[in-house]
């Protein structure tokens, strides 16, 4: 058997251990693994009629090739944010120009027939896609087209529907807690209010769990619009009541003020998403204006997606890779690796597009006080989700 594998979307710690495990388990079965470079861009740009195309877009993943990749962060296959079923004209490779007209009623191309041709040309018997909603949704599309597919969920936001856990989440929380607590020294030294912005477009789970574990004063999550004057007043009181004369708040990049909108920039992608970031700085400016207190604003951004995974992410990444090969060896496909109710699971890959995974606001968040409200944990999942 020849397995294809790719990583799409933003990088997270744990991708390389997952890739390495797939290769090792496949090698034990006498199977071959090839990697597509740069996510879905790999099969998109692979030209079956160009003999040199393989060197640019394919890599043979042998045990020797992956021997040490788990000792580095990111993904050795590289990645991109691209959906071949919703392709902007500017992203269409030159050799496909004119072959795929715009999808009726849209300004996008659907080049799925080309992707199917490439997979057949390179002899892929099954494809393992590692990614978030976008990557896995297109993998589900290929499964409907008859391609044997396995999906492995990864995202620091932990918001892929159908699984309690995605690769990258634990490291994101661990790093956020670490940096929040480090910032306490500067905030306390200067008697300031500190605003820490973390990832989380639609789901505020990273901000919520980081705030819960770091015991910050206030947490603003993507699911709940906030009143900036109330938040400013609360943080001013938090600072006043703290003998060290500082206050800490964590905010999701997708949080927004009541009556306001997401803070975004740049052109929208084919899914309608623009790049987020900056709500923490805007909140900090408003707090200075409303309270007269100096504010530290820190966007953790790529710091929490860089570097090596923690032990939990390494465990899950390795186990997801093992399970994907195990299921293929059993003749199964069309599944997404998952953790549900504390146990490894494999749900239909179409599940990722059947709902939206968001914070249980009623059960885990105090909308009046803007902070985690977690008083009961008996029989709840490890990450309270």
Buried (B, 14 or more C-beta within 10 A) or exposed (E): BEBBBBBBBBBBBBBBBBBBBBBBBBBEEEBBBBBBBBBBBBBBBBBBEEEEBBEBBBBEBEEEBBEEBBEEBBBBBBBBBBBBBBBBEEBBBEBBEEEBEEEEEEEBBBBBEBBBBBBEBBEBBBBBBBBBBBBBBBBBBBBEEEBBBBBBBBBBBBBBBBBBBBBBBBBBBBBBBBBBBEBBEEBBEEBBBBBBBBBBBBBBBBBBBBBBBBEBBBBBBBBBBBEBBBBBBBBBEBBEEBEEBBBBBBBBBBBBBEEEEBBBEEEEBBEEBEBBBBBBBBBBEBBBEBBEBEBBBBBBEEBBBBEBBBEBBBBBBBBBBBBBBBBBBEEBBBBBBBBBEEEBBBBBBBBBBEEEBBBEBEEBBBBEEBBBBBEEEEEEEEBBB
